[in-house]
Amino acid sequence: MTGAVDDSMLGEGHVVLVTGSTSGIGAETARNLAATGATVVVHGRDRPAGEQLVADLPDEGHAFYAADFTDFDAVRAFADAVLTDFDRLDCLVNNAGTWQGERRLVDAPGSDDGVEMTVAVNHLATFLLTNRLADRLAATGERRAEERGGDGERGGDGERETEGADPAADPARVVTVSSDLHRRAEPDLDAAVGPEGPSGVAAYGYSKLANVLFTYELARRLPGSVTANCCHPGVSPSTGLSRNGSLLAGLGWKLFGVVGRLTGAVDTAAESAETQTYLASSPEVAGVTGEYFDDCEAVRSAEAAYDRDAQRDLWEASVEWLALDDSEVVGADGERAPEA
Ligand SMILES: NC(=O)c1ccc[n+]([C@@H]2O[C@H](COP(=O)([O-])OP(=O)(O)OC[C@H]3O[C@@H](n4cnc5c(N)ncnc54)[C@H](OP(=O)(O)O)[C@@H]3O)[C@@H](O)[C@H]2O)c1
């Protein structure tokens, strides 16, 4: 990792949270962001791995929190602990992810049938955590602007806006890690709940489309002091992602990794961390929101992800599955939220 850390808008005194940073791409992202001088909140279920990473990071103040994203009460408790322990949050990197071989269901308070586990971990827990932390991100964005002598506004209407932005504006950021496999999925809410529906790679692709739909809706709802973007990190079969996939798919993925290393077709976890590190820290994207990135470039996502009805339907279904009320989500009614 070079540019993004050399030229970073994160630094000493700032706080970043990287979900799923006990291994793989998330751990590399945590290392990159700690190298800026920022305090890193490390998250996952694997306590020894998380605590070891905290010990290995440069400087003091980093912390590990365990929270299982199949348990929404644990996600709430995690968010509450972060809000209690840190008075600012400059960046949230939603990186935690799973790929399940079988279709398994997770209890959700507003769903009679339960939510498919890949969707629960990759999208719904991310949705809940982001909404719980949104006010703190917004307040931190305001604070960052004051620290730089601006008014905190991106300029324009807050949607895919860069021109005319206050040059001193330095919003807080939400970065959600999707995958190019989102291009294989369709926005079908029935796929997310109950025993019938996709499993394996199909369910994974669906959850990654949910990450993009969520990001586009979130970018419209957030106040101007926070941006939201998403990305494809690259292809890294060396990470732990296939550990819960089917035996056959897992073997195929690992074999692809071996061949890919010989042909240069795959990335290391460190290489895959570059785009999310860039989105979390680079001044080049300080005013950019509601975009999908690949290889540190904004590119078009699947056309299905631009469907405003699909974005709103997923948002509303997520609120329902989690049994949230309007006061618990940003920008209720699809309008931009008032400034924090
Ligand atoms: N590898 C690729 O080629 C690739 C390609 C496109 C997108 N991605 C995306 O990149 C992100 C990182 O994946 P990776 O490849 O680095 O995989 P990984 O090594 O398996 O890392 C996944 C992380 O998510 C955490 N996690 C998984 N299930 C969880 C749960 N139920 N509750 C809480 N945390 C959980 C894991 O922590 P614990 O084990 O400690 O729980 C781990 O830190 C994912 O969003 C993935 O979809 C990866």
The ligand as an ORCA input file, in Angstrom:
! r2SCAN-3c Opt
* xyz 0 1
  N     -11.505    -12.575     -0.958
  C     -12.063    -12.140     -2.093
  O     -11.668    -12.522     -3.215
  C     -13.175    -11.152     -2.050
  C     -13.719    -10.708     -3.268
  C     -14.754     -9.782     -3.248
  C     -15.223     -9.315     -2.034
  N     -14.688     -9.761     -0.869
  C     -15.228     -9.221      0.396
  O     -14.155     -8.786      1.198
  C     -14.550     -8.806      2.584
  C     -13.456     -9.472      3.400
  O     -13.389    -10.847      3.029
  P     -12.050    -11.707      3.068
  O     -11.875    -12.271      1.718
  O     -10.945    -10.942      3.707
  O     -12.526    -12.933      4.000
  P     -12.077    -13.408      5.466
  O     -10.597    -13.555      5.553
  O     -12.913    -14.601      5.746
  O     -12.522    -12.199      6.407
  C     -13.871    -12.040      6.774
  C     -13.954    -11.238      8.047
  O     -15.356    -11.123      8.393
  C     -15.534    -11.598      9.724
  N     -16.787    -12.318      9.869
  C     -17.238    -13.369      9.138
  N     -18.396    -13.814      9.627
  C     -18.698    -13.027     10.699
  C     -19.755    -13.009     11.633
  N     -20.777    -13.885     11.597
  N     -19.743    -12.064     12.601
  C     -18.729    -11.190     12.685
  N     -17.692    -11.151     11.830
  C     -17.675    -12.079     10.851
  C     -14.361    -12.533      9.992
  O     -14.047    -12.474     11.389
  P     -14.135    -13.725     12.410
  O     -13.703    -14.943     11.683
  O     -13.233    -13.299     13.529
  O     -15.546    -13.748     12.801
  C     -13.232    -11.895      9.195
  O     -12.562    -10.933      9.950
  C     -15.885     -9.546      2.612
  O     -16.941     -8.597      2.696
  C     -15.939    -10.243      1.273
  O     -17.265    -10.473      0.840
  C     -13.672    -10.679     -0.847
*
